[in-house]
Amino acid sequence: MLSRPGPHPVLRGDLGMVGIPGVVFAPEEGLGLPAVAFGHDWLQPATRYADLLRHLASWGIVAAAPSNHRGALPSHAGFAADLRTTVDVCAGVRLGDGRISVDSRQTAIMGHGIGGGAALVAAVGHPRVAAVVTIAPAQTRPSALDAARGITVPTLHIAAGKDMVAPIAGHAEPIAAAAGGPVWLRTLPKASHTAFLEGRHWSDLVLAGSPDAKTRRLTRALVTAFLLNKLCDEDRVEALVDGKVPGTTLEHRG
């Protein structure tokens, strides 16, 4: 089951070595690997997604998350630019003392909340991005909705049914409907906006909901399956991409 860790030992590094604060998780070794750049939500440190990033790395996917633009009034355009830079760094720099490299044709951008909106903005026109994933996406400026229209690569949107921060009707649904390419919208009816986070943070006092282990476990499986399928042509995980998954509702497919 893809909700469990994969077969690869995982290394953790610091994106600061290339001038962007943040973290990177990677398999212990491997050449020509897929990679994903991850955008955090409003106010959140990238470390609140460490279990997801580590999980992806255990399944052979390099996962890097910049941790800047965390202020009350972040620059969405600047955040998107940093996500694009993170993709380029992953594709252009050997990691793990040269034992880890990324196939530039197998990269993706994903994010949670405003990080999801910034991921859409970042993906438009990027020649390396082959897939996009958002988790409880929120509207941004520049517009995530407008960006979705220009994205032609496969895109997965995971929405939270009890989202009071970025309600589905005003965010995930119109963004999915505007997709310029294949799109999947899968709803977790019992999840809140912050259910995807781990640990505690002072922002929990101002955001509705709370971290939920079951939601994170389900999300890990869905995201891992989608990225393996779309970046690596792994057909053994198609049931988690196109099929019925307990605890979720598939609103749009392909």
Residue pairs with C-beta under 8 A, 6 or more apart in sequence:
1 221
2 59
2 220
2 221
2 224
2 225
2 228
2 237
2 240
3 217
3 218
3 220
3 221
5 54
5 55
5 58
5 59
6 55
6 58
6 59
6 60
6 224
7 58
7 59
8 27
8 28
8 30
8 57
8 58
8 59
8 60
9 27
9 28
9 58
10 25
10 26
10 27
10 28
10 54
10 57
10 58
11 25
11 26
11 27
11 28
11 57
11 95
11 96
11 100
12 23
12 24
12 25
12 54
13 23
13 24
13 25
13 26
13 95
13 96
14 22
14 23
14 24
15 21
15 22
15 23
15 24
15 64
15 65
15 66
15 67
15 86
15 89
16 22
18 89
18 93
20 66
20 68
20 82
20 85
20 86
20 89
21 66
21 67
21 68
22 46
22 64
22 65
22 66
22 67
22 68
22 86
23 46
23 47
23 50
23 53
23 64
23 65
23 67
24 62
24 63
24 64
24 65
24 90
24 95
25 50
25 53
25 54
25 56
25 57
25 62
25 63
25 64
26 33
26 57
26 62
26 63
26 95
26 96
26 100
27 33
27 57
27 58
27 60
27 61
27 62
27 100
28 96
28 99
28 100
29 96
29 99
29 100
30 60
30 99
30 100
30 101
31 100
31 101
32 101
32 102
32 103
32 106
33 60
33 61
33 62
33 100
33 101
33 102
33 103
33 106
34 60
34 61
34 62
34 102
34 103
34 106
34 107
34 108
34 227
34 228
34 231
34 232
35 61
35 62
35 63
35 64
35 87
35 90
35 91
35 102
35 106
35 107
35 108
36 56
36 61
36 62
36 63
36 64
36 107
36 108
36 109
36 110
36 133
36 227
37 64
37 65
37 66
37 83
37 84
37 86
37 87
37 90
37 107
37 108
37 109
37 110
37 119
37 122
38 46
38 49
38 52
38 53
38 63
38 64
38 65
38 109
38 110
38 111
38 112
38 115
39 65
39 66
39 79
39 83
39 109
39 110
39 111
39 112
39 114
39 115
39 116
39 118
39 119
39 122
40 46
40 48
40 49
40 65
40 67
40 70
40 111
40 112
40 113
40 115
41 111
41 112
41 113
41 114
41 115
41 116
41 136
41 138
41 193
41 197
42 74
42 113
42 114
42 138
42 203
43 70
43 72
43 201
43 203
43 206
43 207
44 70
44 112
44 113
44 115
44 197
44 201
44 203
45 67
45 70
45 201
46 53
46 65
46 66
46 67
47 67
47 199
48 197
48 198
48 199
48 201
49 65
49 112
49 196
49 197
49 198
50 198
51 198
51 216
51 220
52 63
52 196
52 216
52 219
52 220
52 223
53 63
53 64
53 65
54 63
55 220
55 224
56 63
56 223
56 224
56 227
57 63
59 224
59 228
61 224
61 227
61 228
61 231
62 90
62 95
62 100
62 102
64 86
64 89
64 90
65 86
66 79
66 82
66 83
66 86
68 79
68 82
69 75
69 76
69 78
69 79
69 82
74 114
76 114
76 117
76 118
76 121
76 140
76 141
76 142
77 121
77 141
77 142
79 114
79 115
79 118
80 118
80 119
80 121
80 122
80 142
81 122
83 109
83 111
83 118
83 119
83 122
84 109
84 122
84 126
87 107
87 109
87 122
87 126
87 128
87 129
88 128
90 102
90 107
91 102
91 103
91 104
91 107
91 128
92 104
94 100
94 101
95 101
104 128
105 128
105 130
106 130
106 231
106 232
107 128
107 129
107 130
107 231
108 129
108 130
108 131
108 132
108 133
108 227
108 230
108 231
109 119
109 122
109 123
109 126
109 129
109 132
109 133
110 116
110 119
110 132
110 133
110 134
110 135
110 223
111 117
111 118
111 119
111 133
111 134
111 135
111 137
112 134
112 135
112 136
112 196
112 197
113 135
113 136
113 137
113 138
113 165
113 166
113 193
114 138
114 140
116 134
116 135
116 136
116 137
116 138
116 144
116 157
117 134
117 137
117 138
117 139
117 140
117 144
117 147
118 140
118 144
119 132
119 133
119 134
119 137
120 132
120 134
120 137
120 140
120 144
120 147
120 148
120 151
120 155
120 175
121 140
121 142
121 143
121 144
121 147
122 129
123 129
123 132
123 147
123 151
123 153
124 147
124 150
124 151
125 150
129 153
130 153
130 154
130 230
130 231
131 153
131 154
131 155
131 156
131 226
131 227
131 230
131 231
132 151
132 153
132 154
132 155
132 156
133 155
133 156
133 157
133 158
133 223
133 226
133 227
134 155
134 156
134 157
134 158
134 172
134 175
135 158
135 196
135 219
135 223
136 158
136 159
136 160
136 163
136 165
136 166
136 171
136 172
136 191
136 193
136 196
137 144
137 157
137 159
137 166
137 171
137 172
137 175
138 144
138 165
138 166
138 171
139 145
139 166
139 170
139 171
139 175
144 175
145 174
145 175
145 178
146 178
148 155
148 175
148 176
148 178
148 179
148 180
149 178
149 179
149 180
150 180
151 179
151 180
151 181
152 180
152 181
153 181
153 182
153 230
154 181
154 182
154 183
154 184
154 226
154 230
155 176
155 179
155 181
155 182
155 183
155 184
156 183
156 184
156 186
156 222
156 223
156 226
156 241
157 172
157 175
157 176
157 183
157 184
157 185
157 186
158 186
158 187
158 188
158 219
158 222
158 223
159 168
159 171
159 172
159 173
159 185
159 186
159 187
159 188
159 251
160 168
160 187
160 188
160 191
160 192
160 193
160 195
160 196
160 209
160 215
161 168
161 187
161 188
161 189
161 190
161 191
162 189
162 190
162 191
162 192
162 209
163 171
163 191
163 192
163 193
163 209
164 192
164 193
164 208
164 209
165 193
165 194
165 207
165 208
165 209
166 172
166 193
168 187
172 185
172 187
173 185
173 251
176 183
176 185
176 251
176 252
177 252
182 254
183 252
183 254
184 226
184 241
184 242
184 250
184 252
184 253
184 254
185 250
185 251
185 252
186 222
186 245
186 248
186 249
186 250
186 251
187 248
187 249
187 251
188 195
188 215
188 218
188 219
188 247
188 248
189 247
189 248
189 249
190 215
190 247
191 212
191 215
192 208
192 209
192 210
192 212
193 207
193 208
193 209
194 204
194 207
194 208
194 209
194 210
194 211
195 209
195 210
195 211
195 212
195 215
195 216
196 211
196 215
196 216
196 219
197 211
198 211
198 216
199 211
200 211
204 210
214 247
218 245
218 247
218 248
221 240
221 245
222 240
222 245
222 248
224 237
225 237
225 238
225 240
225 241
226 240
226 241
228 234
228 237
229 235
229 237
229 238
229 241
239 245
242 250
242 253
242 254
244 250
